Amino acid sequence: MNTTNNPVGNFSIRLNINGKQVKEVSGGANNKNIQLQYTVRKEDFLQ
């Protein structure tokens, strides 16, 4: 069983707004603590 304390392989966090990817961060076994930081803007919701 895999837990977040012992990740195996690579993993990513993706932020999508209105079906459009606006930010992605990746991590792996050597980088267990990753954060996705993004300030949502009004323009992100306009098409």
Secondary structure as UniProt FT lines:
FT   TURN            4..5
FT   STRAND          11..17
FT   TURN            18..19
FT   STRAND          20..28
FT   TURN            29..30
FT   HELIX           42..45
//
